[in-house]
Amino acid sequence: MVRAPEGYPFPESSDARGYIREHRMIMELHAGRPLSKNEVVHHINGDHLDNRIENLRIFQSNSEHLKEEWETNPAMGRW
């Protein structure tokens, strides 16, 4: 979580204290629009600290995100 900078164009995306998840903020700035609550920002290489735009992808829903995870990582979901 990072504090949204002064003049952030999508203040509705931050919480009541003005904080937003960094990867969502980066994706919103790249897309030029606020993300919906249902959209999921995925870290392609699995490193959640790597917020480079080329490592981020938007999914329209968590179910789309999970489907992709299961297809690309067969071990996921197996206990």
Secondary structure in CASP SS format (residue, H / E / C, confidence):
PFRMAT SS
TARGET T0000
AUTHOR 0000-0000-0000
METHOD secondary structure of the structure
MODEL  1
M C 1.00
V E 1.00
R E 1.00
A C 1.00
P C 1.00
E C 1.00
G C 1.00
Y C 1.00
P C 1.00
F C 1.00
P H 1.00
E H 1.00
S H 1.00
S C 1.00
D C 1.00
A C 1.00
R C 1.00
G C 1.00
Y E 1.00
I E 1.00
R C 1.00
E H 1.00
H H 1.00
R H 1.00
M H 1.00
I H 1.00
M H 1.00
E H 1.00
L H 1.00
H H 1.00
A H 1.00
G C 1.00
R C 1.00
P C 1.00
L C 1.00
S C 1.00
K C 1.00
N C 1.00
E C 1.00
V E 1.00
V E 1.00
H E 1.00
H E 1.00
I C 1.00
N C 1.00
G C 1.00
D C 1.00
H C 1.00
L C 1.00
D C 1.00
N C 1.00
R C 1.00
I H 1.00
E H 1.00
N H 1.00
L E 1.00
R E 1.00
I E 1.00
F E 1.00
Q C 1.00
S C 1.00
N H 1.00
S H 1.00
E H 1.00
H H 1.00
L H 1.00
K H 1.00
E H 1.00
E H 1.00
W H 1.00
E H 1.00
T H 1.00
N C 1.00
P C 1.00
A C 1.00
M C 1.00
G C 1.00
R C 1.00
W C 1.00
END
